[in-house]
Amino acid sequence: MVNIAEQNAGADDMVRAHITPDPETPTPEQDPPVQPPPSEVPPSEVPPVSEPTAPPPPIKAV
């Protein structure tokens, strides 16, 4: 009978062996894609800032 811990370790090794780095994904050595600064986001894409409101009243159990 095989030990459960050995089965789990073997499964993890198999999963890791089949994962290959995506050539289009930047590796830690490469610079990540540059994100545009927030000031360049068009106003239509900026979510509206809602005014702080009072919390809803507590729901009473019936």
mmCIF file of the N, C-alpha and C atoms, coordinates in Angstrom:
data_MODEL
# 
_entry.id   MODEL 
# 
loop_
_atom_site.group_PDB 
_atom_site.id 
_atom_site.type_symbol 
_atom_site.label_atom_id 
_atom_site.label_alt_id 
_atom_site.label_comp_id 
_atom_site.label_asym_id 
_atom_site.label_entity_id 
_atom_site.label_seq_id 
_atom_site.pdbx_PDB_ins_code 
_atom_site.Cartn_x 
_atom_site.Cartn_y 
_atom_site.Cartn_z 
_atom_site.occupancy 
_atom_site.B_iso_or_equiv 
_atom_site.pdbx_formal_charge 
_atom_site.auth_seq_id 
_atom_site.auth_comp_id 
_atom_site.auth_asym_id 
_atom_site.auth_atom_id 
_atom_site.pdbx_PDB_model_num 
ATOM 1   N N  . MET A 1 1  ? 0.849   -1.191 0.000   1.00 0.00 ? 1  MET A N  1 
ATOM 2   C CA . MET A 1 1  ? 0.000   0.000  0.000   1.00 0.00 ? 1  MET A CA 1 
ATOM 3   C C  . MET A 1 1  ? 0.891   1.250  0.000   1.00 0.00 ? 1  MET A C  1 
ATOM 4   N N  . VAL A 1 2  ? 0.480   2.266  -0.727  1.00 0.00 ? 2  VAL A N  1 
ATOM 5   C CA . VAL A 1 2  ? 1.290   3.475  -0.845  1.00 0.00 ? 2  VAL A CA 1 
ATOM 6   C C  . VAL A 1 2  ? 0.848   4.483  0.202   1.00 0.00 ? 2  VAL A C  1 
ATOM 7   N N  . ASN A 1 3  ? 1.812   5.141  0.795   1.00 0.00 ? 3  ASN A N  1 
ATOM 8   C CA . ASN A 1 3  ? 1.522   6.153  1.804   1.00 0.00 ? 3  ASN A CA 1 
ATOM 9   C C  . ASN A 1 3  ? 0.838   7.344  1.131   1.00 0.00 ? 3  ASN A C  1 
ATOM 10  N N  . ILE A 1 4  ? -0.172  7.924  1.771   1.00 0.00 ? 4  ILE A N  1 
ATOM 11  C CA . ILE A 1 4  ? -0.904  9.053  1.186   1.00 0.00 ? 4  ILE A CA 1 
ATOM 12  C C  . ILE A 1 4  ? 0.029   10.233 0.961   1.00 0.00 ? 4  ILE A C  1 
ATOM 13  N N  . ALA A 1 5  ? 0.937   10.491 1.888   1.00 0.00 ? 5  ALA A N  1 
ATOM 14  C CA . ALA A 1 5  ? 1.869   11.609 1.729   1.00 0.00 ? 5  ALA A CA 1 
ATOM 15  C C  . ALA A 1 5  ? 2.720   11.409 0.481   1.00 0.00 ? 5  ALA A C  1 
ATOM 16  N N  . GLU A 1 6  ? 3.122   10.162 0.209   1.00 0.00 ? 6  GLU A N  1 
ATOM 17  C CA . GLU A 1 6  ? 3.925   9.905  -0.987  1.00 0.00 ? 6  GLU A CA 1 
ATOM 18  C C  . GLU A 1 6  ? 3.085   10.114 -2.235  1.00 0.00 ? 6  GLU A C  1 
ATOM 19  N N  . GLN A 1 7  ? 1.809   9.739  -2.183  1.00 0.00 ? 7  GLN A N  1 
ATOM 20  C CA . GLN A 1 7  ? 0.938   9.946  -3.338  1.00 0.00 ? 7  GLN A CA 1 
ATOM 21  C C  . GLN A 1 7  ? 0.804   11.439 -3.631  1.00 0.00 ? 7  GLN A C  1 
ATOM 22  N N  . ASN A 1 8  ? 0.579   12.236 -2.595  1.00 0.00 ? 8  ASN A N  1 
ATOM 23  C CA . ASN A 1 8  ? 0.428   13.673 -2.792  1.00 0.00 ? 8  ASN A CA 1 
ATOM 24  C C  . ASN A 1 8  ? 1.701   14.275 -3.358  1.00 0.00 ? 8  ASN A C  1 
ATOM 25  N N  . ALA A 1 9  ? 2.854   13.875 -2.831  1.00 0.00 ? 9  ALA A N  1 
ATOM 26  C CA . ALA A 1 9  ? 4.116   14.430 -3.315  1.00 0.00 ? 9  ALA A CA 1 
ATOM 27  C C  . ALA A 1 9  ? 4.316   14.045 -4.769  1.00 0.00 ? 9  ALA A C  1 
ATOM 28  N N  . GLY A 1 10 ? 4.000   12.809 -5.123  1.00 0.00 ? 10 GLY A N  1 
ATOM 29  C CA . GLY A 1 10 ? 4.158   12.369 -6.507  1.00 0.00 ? 10 GLY A CA 1 
ATOM 30  C C  . GLY A 1 10 ? 3.235   13.147 -7.427  1.00 0.00 ? 10 GLY A C  1 
ATOM 31  N N  . ALA A 1 11 ? 2.016   13.395 -6.998  1.00 0.00 ? 11 ALA A N  1 
ATOM 32  C CA . ALA A 1 11 ? 1.079   14.149 -7.827  1.00 0.00 ? 11 ALA A CA 1 
ATOM 33  C C  . ALA A 1 11 ? 1.588   15.568 -8.032  1.00 0.00 ? 11 ALA A C  1 
ATOM 34  N N  . ASP A 1 12 ? 2.125   16.179 -6.977  1.00 0.00 ? 12 ASP A N  1 
ATOM 35  C CA . ASP A 1 12 ? 2.655   17.537 -7.114  1.00 0.00 ? 12 ASP A CA 1 
ATOM 36  C C  . ASP A 1 12 ? 3.810   17.558 -8.104  1.00 0.00 ? 12 ASP A C  1 
ATOM 37  N N  . ASP A 1 13 ? 4.678   16.546 -8.032  1.00 0.00 ? 13 ASP A N  1 
ATOM 38  C CA . ASP A 1 13 ? 5.814   16.505 -8.953  1.00 0.00 ? 13 ASP A CA 1 
ATOM 39  C C  . ASP A 1 13 ? 5.322   16.378 -10.389 1.00 0.00 ? 13 ASP A C  1 
ATOM 40  N N  . MET A 1 14 ? 4.298   15.564 -10.605 1.00 0.00 ? 14 MET A N  1 
ATOM 41  C CA . MET A 1 14 ? 3.795   15.400 -11.971 1.00 0.00 ? 14 MET A CA 1 
ATOM 42  C C  . MET A 1 14 ? 3.198   16.713 -12.474 1.00 0.00 ? 14 MET A C  1 
ATOM 43  N N  . VAL A 1 15 ? 2.453   17.390 -11.621 1.00 0.00 ? 15 VAL A N  1 
ATOM 44  C CA . VAL A 1 15 ? 1.837   18.656 -12.033 1.00 0.00 ? 15 VAL A CA 1 
ATOM 45  C C  . VAL A 1 15 ? 2.921   19.664 -12.373 1.00 0.00 ? 15 VAL A C  1 
ATOM 46  N N  . ARG A 1 16 ? 3.944   19.764 -11.525 1.00 0.00 ? 16 ARG A N  1 
ATOM 47  C CA . ARG A 1 16 ? 5.013   20.725 -11.777 1.00 0.00 ? 16 ARG A CA 1 
ATOM 48  C C  . ARG A 1 16 ? 5.757   20.378 -13.066 1.00 0.00 ? 16 ARG A C  1 
ATOM 49  N N  . ALA A 1 17 ? 5.922   19.076 -13.343 1.00 0.00 ? 17 ALA A N  1 
ATOM 50  C CA . ALA A 1 17 ? 6.676   18.670 -14.523 1.00 0.00 ? 17 ALA A CA 1 
ATOM 51  C C  . ALA A 1 17 ? 5.942   19.079 -15.799 1.00 0.00 ? 17 ALA A C  1 
ATOM 52  N N  . HIS A 1 18 ? 4.617   19.145 -15.745 1.00 0.00 ? 18 HIS A N  1 
ATOM 53  C CA . HIS A 1 18 ? 3.851   19.462 -16.949 1.00 0.00 ? 18 HIS A CA 1 
ATOM 54  C C  . HIS A 1 18 ? 3.621   20.956 -17.127 1.00 0.00 ? 18 HIS A C  1 
ATOM 55  N N  . ILE A 1 19 ? 3.976   21.758 -16.130 1.00 0.00 ? 19 ILE A N  1 
ATOM 56  C CA . ILE A 1 19 ? 3.798   23.204 -16.261 1.00 0.00 ? 19 ILE A CA 1 
ATOM 57  C C  . ILE A 1 19 ? 5.049   23.788 -16.897 1.00 0.00 ? 19 ILE A C  1 
ATOM 58  N N  . THR A 1 20 ? 4.877   24.401 -18.060 1.00 0.00 ? 20 THR A N  1 
ATOM 59  C CA . THR A 1 20 ? 6.019   25.041 -18.716 1.00 0.00 ? 20 THR A CA 1 
ATOM 60  C C  . THR A 1 20 ? 5.770   26.537 -18.722 1.00 0.00 ? 20 THR A C  1 
ATOM 61  N N  . PRO A 1 21 ? 6.802   27.338 -18.549 1.00 0.00 ? 21 PRO A N  1 
ATOM 62  C CA . PRO A 1 21 ? 6.597   28.787 -18.552 1.00 0.00 ? 21 PRO A CA 1 
ATOM 63  C C  . PRO A 1 21 ? 6.100   29.264 -19.907 1.00 0.00 ? 21 PRO A C  1 
ATOM 64  N N  . ASP A 1 22 ? 5.120   30.136 -19.875 1.00 0.00 ? 22 ASP A N  1 
ATOM 65  C CA . ASP A 1 22 ? 4.574   30.691 -21.113 1.00 0.00 ? 22 ASP A CA 1 
ATOM 66  C C  . ASP A 1 22 ? 5.588   31.671 -21.692 1.00 0.00 ? 22 ASP A C  1 
ATOM 67  N N  . PRO A 1 23 ? 5.990   31.484 -22.949 1.00 0.00 ? 23 PRO A N  1 
ATOM 68  C CA . PRO A 1 23 ? 6.999   32.403 -23.512 1.00 0.00 ? 23 PRO A CA 1 
ATOM 69  C C  . PRO A 1 23 ? 6.534   33.852 -23.549 1.00 0.00 ? 23 PRO A C  1 
ATOM 70  N N  . GLU A 1 24 ? 5.217   34.079 -23.556 1.00 0.00 ? 24 GLU A N  1 
ATOM 71  C CA . GLU A 1 24 ? 4.722   35.457 -23.604 1.00 0.00 ? 24 GLU A CA 1 
ATOM 72  C C  . GLU A 1 24 ? 4.600   36.069 -22.209 1.00 0.00 ? 24 GLU A C  1 
ATOM 73  N N  . THR A 1 25 ? 4.714   35.250 -21.173 1.00 0.00 ? 25 THR A N  1 
ATOM 74  C CA . THR A 1 25 ? 4.611   35.762 -19.809 1.00 0.00 ? 25 THR A CA 1 
ATOM 75  C C  . THR A 1 25 ? 5.976   36.254 -19.355 1.00 0.00 ? 25 THR A C  1 
ATOM 76  N N  . PRO A 1 26 ? 6.090   37.482 -18.869 1.00 0.00 ? 26 PRO A N  1 
ATOM 77  C CA . PRO A 1 26 ? 7.397   37.983 -18.430 1.00 0.00 ? 26 PRO A CA 1 
ATOM 78  C C  . PRO A 1 26 ? 7.899   37.208 -17.222 1.00 0.00 ? 26 PRO A C  1 
ATOM 79  N N  . THR A 1 27 ? 9.172   36.921 -17.224 1.00 0.00 ? 27 THR A N  1 
ATOM 80  C CA . THR A 1 27 ? 9.778   36.222 -16.095 1.00 0.00 ? 27 THR A CA 1 
ATOM 81  C C  . THR A 1 27 ? 10.231  37.268 -15.087 1.00 0.00 ? 27 THR A C  1 
ATOM 82  N N  . PRO A 1 28 ? 10.511  36.878 -13.855 1.00 0.00 ? 28 PRO A N  1 
ATOM 83  C CA . PRO A 1 28 ? 10.929  37.866 -12.845 1.00 0.00 ? 28 PRO A CA 1 
ATOM 84  C C  . PRO A 1 28 ? 12.154  38.667 -13.263 1.00 0.00 ? 28 PRO A C  1 
ATOM 85  N N  . GLU A 1 29 ? 12.998  38.105 -14.139 1.00 0.00 ? 29 GLU A N  1 
ATOM 86  C CA . GLU A 1 29 ? 14.187  38.851 -14.558 1.00 0.00 ? 29 GLU A CA 1 
ATOM 87  C C  . GLU A 1 29 ? 13.820  39.995 -15.508 1.00 0.00 ? 29 GLU A C  1 
ATOM 88  N N  . GLN A 1 30 ? 12.686  39.847 -16.209 1.00 0.00 ? 30 GLN A N  1 
ATOM 89  C CA . GLN A 1 30 ? 12.287  40.874 -17.175 1.00 0.00 ? 30 GLN A CA 1 
ATOM 90  C C  . GLN A 1 30 ? 11.455  41.952 -16.484 1.00 0.00 ? 30 GLN A C  1 
ATOM 91  N N  . ASP A 1 31 ? 11.412  43.118 -17.100 1.00 0.00 ? 31 ASP A N  1 
ATOM 92  C CA . ASP A 1 31 ? 10.573  44.185 -16.558 1.00 0.00 ? 31 ASP A CA 1 
ATOM 93  C C  . ASP A 1 31 ? 9.111   43.849 -16.850 1.00 0.00 ? 31 ASP A C  1 
ATOM 94  N N  . PRO A 1 32 ? 8.210   44.057 -15.909 1.00 0.00 ? 32 PRO A N  1 
ATOM 95  C CA . PRO A 1 32 ? 6.791   43.810 -16.176 1.00 0.00 ? 32 PRO A CA 1 
ATOM 96  C C  . PRO A 1 32 ? 6.271   44.833 -17.179 1.00 0.00 ? 32 PRO A C  1 
ATOM 97  N N  . PRO A 1 33 ? 5.180   44.509 -17.876 1.00 0.00 ? 33 PRO A N  1 
ATOM 98  C CA . PRO A 1 33 ? 4.634   45.485 -18.823 1.00 0.00 ? 33 PRO A CA 1 
ATOM 99  C C  . PRO A 1 33 ? 4.301   46.796 -18.113 1.00 0.00 ? 33 PRO A C  1 
ATOM 100 N N  . VAL A 1 34 ? 4.594   47.890 -18.770 1.00 0.00 ? 34 VAL A N  1 
ATOM 101 C CA . VAL A 1 34 ? 4.387   49.199 -18.146 1.00 0.00 ? 34 VAL A CA 1 
ATOM 102 C C  . VAL A 1 34 ? 2.898   49.531 -18.144 1.00 0.00 ? 34 VAL A C  1 
ATOM 103 N N  . GLN A 1 35 ? 2.366   49.845 -16.982 1.00 0.00 ? 35 GLN A N  1 
ATOM 104 C CA . GLN A 1 35 ? 0.958   50.223 -16.871 1.00 0.00 ? 35 GLN A CA 1 
ATOM 105 C C  . GLN A 1 35 ? 0.853   51.738 -17.058 1.00 0.00 ? 35 GLN A C  1 
ATOM 106 N N  . PRO A 1 36 ? -0.146  52.197 -17.805 1.00 0.00 ? 36 PRO A N  1 
ATOM 107 C CA . PRO A 1 36 ? -0.290  53.648 -17.974 1.00 0.00 ? 36 PRO A CA 1 
ATOM 108 C C  . PRO A 1 36 ? -0.636  54.301 -16.644 1.00 0.00 ? 36 PRO A C  1 
ATOM 109 N N  . PRO A 1 37 ? -0.110  55.493 -16.393 1.00 0.00 ? 37 PRO A N  1 
ATOM 110 C CA . PRO A 1 37 ? -0.451  56.170 -15.139 1.00 0.00 ? 37 PRO A CA 1 
ATOM 111 C C  . PRO A 1 37 ? -1.948  56.459 -15.068 1.00 0.00 ? 37 PRO A C  1 
ATOM 112 N N  . PRO A 1 38 ? -2.517  56.540 -13.869 1.00 0.00 ? 38 PRO A N  1 
ATOM 113 C CA . PRO A 1 38 ? -3.963  56.765 -13.737 1.00 0.00 ? 38 PRO A CA 1 
ATOM 114 C C  . PRO A 1 38 ? -4.436  58.037 -14.420 1.00 0.00 ? 38 PRO A C  1 
ATOM 115 N N  . SER A 1 39 ? -3.550  59.036 -14.568 1.00 0.00 ? 39 SER A N  1 
ATOM 116 C CA . SER A 1 39 ? -3.978  60.299 -15.162 1.00 0.00 ? 39 SER A CA 1 
ATOM 117 C C  . SER A 1 39 ? -4.331  60.136 -16.636 1.00 0.00 ? 39 SER A C  1 
ATOM 118 N N  . GLU A 1 40 ? -3.854  59.053 -17.275 1.00 0.00 ? 40 GLU A N  1 
ATOM 119 C CA . GLU A 1 40 ? -4.137  58.863 -18.699 1.00 0.00 ? 40 GLU A CA 1 
ATOM 120 C C  . GLU A 1 40 ? -5.432  58.091 -18.935 1.00 0.00 ? 40 GLU A C  1 
ATOM 121 N N  . VAL A 1 41 ? -6.103  57.657 -17.874 1.00 0.00 ? 41 VAL A N  1 
ATOM 122 C CA . VAL A 1 41 ? -7.342  56.904 -18.038 1.00 0.00 ? 41 VAL A CA 1 
ATOM 123 C C  . VAL A 1 41 ? -8.450  57.878 -18.422 1.00 0.00 ? 41 VAL A C  1 
ATOM 124 N N  . PRO A 1 42 ? -9.188  57.573 -19.498 1.00 0.00 ? 42 PRO A N  1 
ATOM 125 C CA . PRO A 1 42 ? -10.284 58.485 -19.892 1.00 0.00 ? 42 PRO A CA 1 
ATOM 126 C C  . PRO A 1 42 ? -11.321 58.592 -18.771 1.00 0.00 ? 42 PRO A C  1 
ATOM 127 N N  . PRO A 1 43 ? -11.956 59.760 -18.621 1.00 0.00 ? 43 PRO A N  1 
ATOM 128 C CA . PRO A 1 43 ? -12.950 59.940 -17.551 1.00 0.00 ? 43 PRO A CA 1 
ATOM 129 C C  . PRO A 1 43 ? -14.075 58.913 -17.616 1.00 0.00 ? 43 PRO A C  1 
ATOM 130 N N  . SER A 1 44 ? -14.401 58.422 -18.821 1.00 0.00 ? 44 SER A N  1 
ATOM 131 C CA . SER A 1 44 ? -15.504 57.470 -18.938 1.00 0.00 ? 44 SER A CA 1 
ATOM 132 C C  . SER A 1 44 ? -15.168 56.147 -18.258 1.00 0.00 ? 44 SER A C  1 
ATOM 133 N N  . GLU A 1 45 ? -13.871 55.848 -18.100 1.00 0.00 ? 45 GLU A N  1 
ATOM 134 C CA . GLU A 1 45 ? -13.486 54.584 -17.476 1.00 0.00 ? 45 GLU A CA 1 
ATOM 135 C C  . GLU A 1 45 ? -13.253 54.729 -15.972 1.00 0.00 ? 45 GLU A C  1 
ATOM 136 N N  . VAL A 1 46 ? -13.264 55.958 -15.462 1.00 0.00 ? 46 VAL A N  1 
ATOM 137 C CA . VAL A 1 46 ? -13.040 56.162 -14.035 1.00 0.00 ? 46 VAL A CA 1 
ATOM 138 C C  . VAL A 1 46 ? -14.360 55.960 -13.304 1.00 0.00 ? 46 VAL A C  1 
ATOM 139 N N  . PRO A 1 47 ? -14.409 55.032 -12.344 1.00 0.00 ? 47 PRO A N  1 
ATOM 140 C CA . PRO A 1 47 ? -15.675 54.823 -11.635 1.00 0.00 ? 47 PRO A CA 1 
ATOM 141 C C  . PRO A 1 47 ? -16.039 56.055 -10.825 1.00 0.00 ? 47 PRO A C  1 
ATOM 142 N N  . PRO A 1 48 ? -17.321 56.390 -10.760 1.00 0.00 ? 48 PRO A N  1 
ATOM 143 C CA . PRO A 1 48 ? -17.730 57.565 -9.980  1.00 0.00 ? 48 PRO A CA 1 
ATOM 144 C C  . PRO A 1 48 ? -17.464 57.353 -8.496  1.00 0.00 ? 48 PRO A C  1 
ATOM 145 N N  . VAL A 1 49 ? -17.064 58.418 -7.832  1.00 0.00 ? 49 VAL A N  1 
ATOM 146 C CA . VAL A 1 49 ? -16.797 58.329 -6.396  1.00 0.00 ? 49 VAL A CA 1 
ATOM 147 C C  . VAL A 1 49 ? -18.092 58.651 -5.660  1.00 0.00 ? 49 VAL A C  1 
ATOM 148 N N  . SER A 1 50 ? -18.588 57.663 -4.935  1.00 0.00 ? 50 SER A N  1 
ATOM 149 C CA . SER A 1 50 ? -19.852 57.889 -4.226  1.00 0.00 ? 50 SER A CA 1 
ATOM 150 C C  . SER A 1 50 ? -19.569 58.520 -2.871  1.00 0.00 ? 50 SER A C  1 
ATOM 151 N N  . GLU A 1 51 ? -20.471 59.371 -2.442  1.00 0.00 ? 51 GLU A N  1 
ATOM 152 C CA . GLU A 1 51 ? -20.326 60.010 -1.139  1.00 0.00 ? 51 GLU A CA 1 
ATOM 153 C C  . GLU A 1 51 ? -20.523 58.958 -0.048  1.00 0.00 ? 51 GLU A C  1 
ATOM 154 N N  . PRO A 1 52 ? -19.797 59.072 1.049   1.00 0.00 ? 52 PRO A N  1 
ATOM 155 C CA . PRO A 1 52 ? -19.999 58.099 2.136   1.00 0.00 ? 52 PRO A CA 1 
ATOM 156 C C  . PRO A 1 52 ? -21.409 58.206 2.696   1.00 0.00 ? 52 PRO A C  1 
ATOM 157 N N  . THR A 1 53 ? -22.034 57.071 2.876   1.00 0.00 ? 53 THR A N  1 
ATOM 158 C CA . THR A 1 53 ? -23.406 57.059 3.387   1.00 0.00 ? 53 THR A CA 1 
ATOM 159 C C  . THR A 1 53 ? -23.437 56.305 4.709   1.00 0.00 ? 53 THR A C  1 
ATOM 160 N N  . ALA A 1 54 ? -24.526 56.474 5.432   1.00 0.00 ? 54 ALA A N  1 
ATOM 161 C CA . ALA A 1 54 ? -24.677 55.769 6.706   1.00 0.00 ? 54 ALA A CA 1 
ATOM 162 C C  . ALA A 1 54 ? -24.855 54.281 6.417   1.00 0.00 ? 54 ALA A C  1 
ATOM 163 N N  . PRO A 1 55 ? -24.374 53.435 7.306   1.00 0.00 ? 55 PRO A N  1 
ATOM 164 C CA . PRO A 1 55 ? -24.543 51.995 7.079   1.00 0.00 ? 55 PRO A CA 1 
ATOM 165 C C  . PRO A 1 55 ? -26.017 51.632 7.094   1.00 0.00 ? 55 PRO A C  1 
ATOM 166 N N  . PRO A 1 56 ? -26.396 50.574 6.380   1.00 0.00 ? 56 PRO A N  1 
ATOM 167 C CA . PRO A 1 56 ? -27.816 50.189 6.363   1.00 0.00 ? 56 PRO A CA 1 
ATOM 168 C C  . PRO A 1 56 ? -28.258 49.757 7.750   1.00 0.00 ? 56 PRO A C  1 
ATOM 169 N N  . PRO A 1 57 ? -29.533 49.933 8.058   1.00 0.00 ? 57 PRO A N  1 
ATOM 170 C CA . PRO A 1 57 ? -30.011 49.541 9.394   1.00 0.00 ? 57 PRO A CA 1 
ATOM 171 C C  . PRO A 1 57 ? -29.872 48.041 9.580   1.00 0.00 ? 57 PRO A C  1 
ATOM 172 N N  . PRO A 1 58 ? -29.623 47.598 10.804  1.00 0.00 ? 58 PRO A N  1 
ATOM 173 C CA . PRO A 1 58 ? -29.480 46.148 11.033  1.00 0.00 ? 58 PRO A CA 1 
ATOM 174 C C  . PRO A 1 58 ? -30.766 45.416 10.703  1.00 0.00 ? 58 PRO A C  1 
ATOM 175 N N  . ILE A 1 59 ? -30.616 44.244 10.103  1.00 0.00 ? 59 ILE A N  1 
ATOM 176 C CA . ILE A 1 59 ? -31.794 43.449 9.739   1.00 0.00 ? 59 ILE A CA 1 
ATOM 177 C C  . ILE A 1 59 ? -32.237 42.661 10.968  1.00 0.00 ? 59 ILE A C  1 
ATOM 178 N N  . LYS A 1 60 ? -33.500 42.842 11.339  1.00 0.00 ? 60 LYS A N  1 
ATOM 179 C CA . LYS A 1 60 ? -34.018 42.139 12.517  1.00 0.00 ? 60 LYS A CA 1 
ATOM 180 C C  . LYS A 1 60 ? -34.524 40.758 12.099  1.00 0.00 ? 60 LYS A C  1 
ATOM 181 N N  . ALA A 1 61 ? -34.160 39.760 12.869  1.00 0.00 ? 61 ALA A N  1 
ATOM 182 C CA . ALA A 1 61 ? -34.638 38.410 12.584  1.00 0.00 ? 61 ALA A CA 1 
ATOM 183 C C  . ALA A 1 61 ? -36.124 38.336 12.900  1.00 0.00 ? 61 ALA A C  1 
ATOM 184 N N  . VAL A 1 62 ? -36.859 37.663 12.028  1.00 0.00 ? 62 VAL A N  1 
ATOM 185 C CA . VAL A 1 62 ? -38.311 37.566 12.223  1.00 0.00 ? 62 VAL A CA 1 
ATOM 186 C C  . VAL A 1 62 ? -38.620 36.338 13.037  1.00 0.00 ? 62 VAL A C  1 
# 
